[in-house]
Amino acid sequence: MWRVILSLLSLTSVVWAYPTGAPSSDSVCSSMYPNHGYASQTSTPPYELVVNKDTYTAGEEIEVVQTKAVFWVQTPKSAYVKDSTDIGVNSTGCGSTKGCFQVPTGCAPPSCEYFSSWQSSGENILFEISGTSNGYVAVGISGDTTMGSDDIYECVYDSYTGITTVYSSWSTGKSRPERDGTQGGISAVAGSYVNGAVSCKFTRAINDAAAGRKKRQTKVNNGRFYDLSSFYLLMSRGYTNRNILEYHATNHVVSSSTVNFRGKALVHGAGVAACFKCKSEAKNSVLGGLPGDDTCLQHVGKDNPTVQTVYCPPAAQCYTKITTGFGYASAIERGCWDDYDDKGAAVSCEAGEDSTCDGNTKTGTCFKCCNTTKCNRDFAQLDRVLNGVAGVYHLCVLTLLPVAVAMFV
């Protein structure tokens, strides 16, 4: 008998409702604050509890629904998950069976910096979005080219759980989009994170009436329905903090024209500059100059695997910074002005530009801005920069050759 009792006691565990016990203050019941001394959580929860009415009487039943749109992909149970199952977001059929927005133009996921496609099917549209990001990529449906009063769909990857989630949200001004816990109008959600790209698929009703929901009438106060017939596409990407979007700063693009989501058009980015990105510094050379085949001197559109091209946001500019001395370049840096880390007091790229810059005769720093791909490319290819920098470098070496020979004779 004692053996049975001891066996049962060994299986018994103690459960505490809270480590410090119940709150002792009588004010807890009236204030509904537990007063345990711990800070409350203020971040947006990943779920929403919805009741069917705001008031009730004693004994009346209340319907409570918990909602959350999420797709669990087949991933290992690990604290940090780098990859997950590919859900098949691709550029196949762009322009023929579906419409696409690709940056850079003609790219294919997962290599696209931004990608969105749409395919009409009856009263629904299948959306695909993808982008190179370790946090999120989002697409906004807007009546203009700026953020504010936009329908937004966030594709968010959680590196801790390996789960990629789709959130439906609404933007007001420049503030963080407000998520809609009901996820009304979207279904068939899938998401993945593969090879450094976040991707999502979802189906959206062509108008919210078909989904039985008005477009956030209480928040927008217009009671209108979206028919998805003619809107701009806005896309952004960036980091997250506990699944909440961080400010995307300059990482965004806008379609150059409105989009008919029943069509199959190929849409391009508006004002997106393809900036040549590189940073070279002369090392281990006779004069410390850059050789003529340095990648920073290469053509932007040249097929060179060592050349990296970055796509700057709308109205952004490319910059080229050349440090010269004794008629040759000792360092070259190129990229997007928004990412330039030595702006100083310059409020714009033009403010930091040197009007006397030619990259050849000037000694010091030569800084040039461009707001088009052609300008950025041509500045790298100017004879006085390419031939001047490389040519003078080789000329200086040849000039010193007799001196070097005399030293060893």
Secondary structure, DSSP 8 states (H G I E B T S, - for coil): -HHHHHHHHHT-----SSTT-S---TTHHHH-----S-----S--S-EEEES-S---TT----EEEE--EE--S----SS-----------TTBTTTBEEEEESTT--TTS-SEEEEEEEETTEEEEEEEEE-SSEEEEEEESSSSSSSEEEEEEEEETTTTEEEEEEEEE-TTS--EE-TT-TTEEEEEEEEETTEEEEEEEEESSTTTTT--SSHHHHSS------SSBEEEEEEE-EETTEE---TT-EEEBSS-B-TTS--EE-BSS--EEEEEEEE--SSSSS---TT-GGGS-TTS--TT-EEEE--TT--EEEEEEEETTEEEEEEEEEGGG-S--TT-SSTGGG--TT--SSS--EEEEEEESSHHHHHHHHH-HHHHHHHHHHHHHHHHHHHHHHHHHH-
